Amino acid sequence: MKIEHIKYNSFFNTKSLKKILYKPIKINYFSTFIKNLNPNYVTGFCDGESCFSVYISSNAKLKVGYKFGLVFSIHLNKRDIELLKKIQFFFKSVGNIQINADDSISYVVTSIKDISNHIIPHFEKYPLLTRKQADFELFKKVVILMNNKEHLTEEGLHKILSIKASLNLGLPENLKVLYPEIIPVSKPQVKLPEIIDKNWLVGFVDAEGSFIVSIYKSKTKIGYAIKLAFCITQNNRDHLLISSLVKHLNCGRVSVNTRNSGVEYLVSGFNEINEIIIPLFKQYNLIGIKQRDFEDFCKIVLLMKNKQHLTAEGLSQVRKIHSVMNRRRDI
């Protein structure tokens, strides 16, 4: 029986990242059978939770004075360790899984060989649908430059700085001061998909979706009422994609939160939840811990369908189920 030892990659021994690392973990990949994930599911989940990063640190031993590091990462609550193991298995077990200081978990791939052979080809074949696709395209350009050894030249350094200036949060302040002449490259355009694969949607929901149950005081016979909602939240830069879900799912509505630059797809009508949302996720199963929230959500939908929530006993059942859902769930 093979035991995979998950260890730190030497690149993460930088001052900026030391603070978040805590300890390595051991994972027995053969203790249970791991079924490979649908590739569209993986892309959908990564659209919500992954990050493509380029790190630059000073190194006087190198001709250009800097060392470059590439990182593909996924950061999750520790409750989803099994899902993270499945994702690592999907990518041929490359990269590391680590426990962070805040007890969260991360999957990181830093080897340029593994990124070139496994991460890049996947997203070329199964493209991201959110604006993260633009970050991926920029990230891929840096991978190509590094594979061609251009990062070892002054010209290559400037090319990478120009790309990094448009990637994620851009250049750090110290590099902006040292290289004021750097002009950020234009971000690639991301086209709105005509069709959204259901497996992509399930992956995206596992990352960004929520099944919500609200119990509030009302003038009903038992003094309380129940409201259900299914929602997906995302940064407003993906407003068009999120809005398209209304058409693709034939239900729901979209609202914009100007306070946090967020956009939300929301389904709150009981019939839409019962007739569209529930059947969808029964046919295309969620993979992470959110599947258990969905199962509990279904129990409450059934109680409401049978009008049991209108009784004191039924309301008590709803409260009991609701008490362990979402962030209140331990495992």
N, C-alpha and C positions, 0 to 999 in steps of 0.2 A: 504494500500500500504506500503510495507516494505522498509525502507531506511537503507542501509548498511553503517555504519560509519567506514571508513578506518582509523585506528589509528596506532601509532608507536608500535612496539613490544619493550618490555623493554630491550631486548638484544642489540638493536641498540643505547642505551645510553652509548656507550663506546667512549672514547676519539678519537679513530681512525676513527669512523664513524659519529660522530656528525657533522663534517664539510660538509657532503654531504646531510644531511637531511634539509628539509625546512619546509614543512607543510603537514598535513594530508588532504585528500580530501574526500568528500562524493559522493557516487555513488548510483544512483537509478537503481537497477538491473531490475526493473519491468516496467520502463518507456517505454521500447520497448521490443519486444520478442527477446530473445537471442537464436539463434539456436546453438545447440552444435556442436563443431568442430569435424572433422574427427581425430581420434587418431593418425594416421600416419602423418597428417598435423602438429599436435602439436609437435610430435617428430622431424619432419623436421625443424620446426621453432626453436625449442630448440637446435637442432644441431648447428644452426647459432648464437643464441642470449642468451642462458641460461648459468648459471654458478653454479657449485656445490662447496660450500666453507665450510671449517671448521675453525672457529675462536677460538683462545686460549687467554685468558686474566688472569692475576694474580689475585688471591683471597685468602688472608691470612686466611679466615674463613674456607676454605675447607682443608681437610687432605692432599691432594696432592698439594695444593697451587695454583691450576688453575681451571678456569671455562671454559667449552667448549660450543661453539655455532655452530649450523648447519644452513646453509642458502642455499636455492634454490632460484635463482633470475633470472630475465629477465630485461634488461635495454634498454629502447627505447626512441626515440624522442617523445615529447608530442603529435605530430600529430597522433600517433597510440594508443591513449588512448582507443578507441573503441575495437581495437584488444586485448589490454591487459585485458580489462574487459571480453571479450569472453574467453580468456585463464584462467582467474581466475574462471569464471563460469564453464569451463570444469573440473577444479580440485575441483569441489563441493564448490566453493566460499571460500576455505580456504586461509589463508595468507592475506597480505595487499598490497594495491596499494598506492604509495606515489609520491609526487612531490619533486624532488631534487632541490638543490640550483641553479643548472645550468638550471632549468626549464625543465629538462628531466623527465621521469617517470620510476618507477621501480615496478615490482611485486616481492614481497619477501615472502617466507614461512620459518618460523623459528621454529615453533612448532615441536618437535620430533614426536609427535603423528600424526600431519597432514602429515609430511614427510613420516612417516612409513606407514600410511594408504592410502595415495593418490599419492604422488610423486614417491616413490620407486616402487609400483605395476605397475604404468603406464609404466615406462621405462623397467621394467622386461618383460612386455608383448609386448611392442613396442620399441625394442632397438634402441638406437642412432646408426647412421652409421659412423659418423666421429670419430676421435680419442678422442672426448669428452666421448665416451663410457667407456674408461679406467678411466677417472676421476669419472664417475658415479660409477663404480665398487669399486673404492677406497672409495668414499663417503659412499657407502652402507655398507662397512666394519665398518666404524666409527659409523654409525647409529646402527648397530648390537651390537657393543661394548657398546654403551651408553644405549641401551635398556636393556642390561644385567648388567648394573651398573658397568662395568669394568673400566669406566673412573674415578671412585672414588678410584681406587687403584693405587699404584706406577707402578705396572706391566702394567696396562691398559693405564696409562699415556704414558709410553714408546712405547706401541703398536700404539697409536694414533699419537705420534710424528713421528714414522717411516712411517706411512701412509701419514701424512700431508707433509712430506719431499718429497714425490713423486706427490703430488696433486697440480695442478696449478703452482704457483710460488715457492712452497716449504716452508721450515721453514723460519720465519723472523730471522734476524741476531742475535737478543738477545737470542733466543732459541738455535741457533747454538752454541753460546758461552757457554751457560749454560749446554747444552747436546751435547758435541762434539762426544760422543760415538754412537749417533743415526745413524743407517744405513737405508737409504731409502728402502722401499719395492720395489720389481720389479713391473713395470707397466704392467697391463694385456694386452694381445695381442688383437687387434681388427681385425676381419676378413673382407675382402672386400665382400660386398653382391653380390650375383649372379643376383638378381633382385632388382630393385629400384622401390618401389611403387610410382605411380604418385602423390598421395596425399602428400607423404613425400617430393617429389621434389618441389611441390608448396609451402609447408611450408618453405623449405630451401631457395627457391627463394624469398619469402616474407621477409626473414631475410637477405640474402646475394646477391640477384640478382639485376640487373639494366637494364633498357631499355634506351638506349643512342641514342641521335640524335645529330649529329655534322653538323654544317653549316660552310663551309669554302670557301674561294675565289678560283676560278678556271677559266679556259679559255673557259667556256661555254658561250652561247649567253647572259645569264642574269648575268654572272660574278660570280656565286656561284654554289656550288654543295652540295649535302646532303649525309651523310653516316650514316647508321643505325647499331646498334650493340646490342646484348643481351649478357650479361656477368654475371658470378658468380665468386666471388673472395673468397679465403680462404687461411689460413696459409698453407705453403708448406708441413707441416707434413701430410696433407690429399691429397697429390699429386695423389696417386693412385685412390682414390675415385673420385676426380674431373676429372681425365683423363678418368675414366670409363664412364663418361657422353657422351663422343663422341660415344661410342658403344651403350649406352642405348637410346640416342636420334637420332642416325644415322646422326649426323651433327656436325659442329663446330670443334674447335681445342683448344689445351691447350698450354699455355706459362707460364714460370716461371720468376718471378721478383726477381733477386738475391739481389736487394737493400733493399727490405723489407721482404724477406723470404715468399713471397706470390706466389700463383698459381692462374691462371685465365682460366676459360672456356669461350670461346668467339665464338659467331656466328655472322658473319658480312655479309655473302652473302645474297642478297635480296631474292632470291628464297627460301633459307633455312628458313629465317625469315618468309616469307609469307606462305610457304607451311607446315612448321613443328612447329615453335615456336608459331605463332599466333593461329593456331588451338588447340594446346596443352592447352594454357591458356584460351581459350574460353570454352573448355570442362571442365577443372579443374580450377575453379576460384580462383584467389588470394583473400585474406581476408582483408589485411591491406590497408593502404593508397596507397600502390604500385599498387593496382588495378586501381586507377585513372591514374597513370602514364602509365600503360599498355593500357588503353582505349585511351589515347592521342597518344600513340605510334601507335596504330591501325589506328587512323585517318590519321596520316602522311604516314603510309604504303599504305593506300588506295589512298591518293593523288598521291603518287609516282607510284603506280600501274596504275593509269589513266594518268600518264605523266603530271599532273597538276603542279608539282614542277618545271617544265621546263619553266614556265611562271612567269612573275613578280607578278601577282596576286596570283598564287599558292604558290610561295616562301613566300609571305607575310602571307598567311594562316599558312604555316609551322612555320614561326617565331613566330606567335601569339600563336600557340599551344605549341611550344617549350618553350616559356617564362614562363610557369607556371609548367613545369615538374620537377620531382625529388626535389632537394634541394630548388628550387625556389617556390615550392608549399607551400602555407600558411596553408591550411587545407585539 
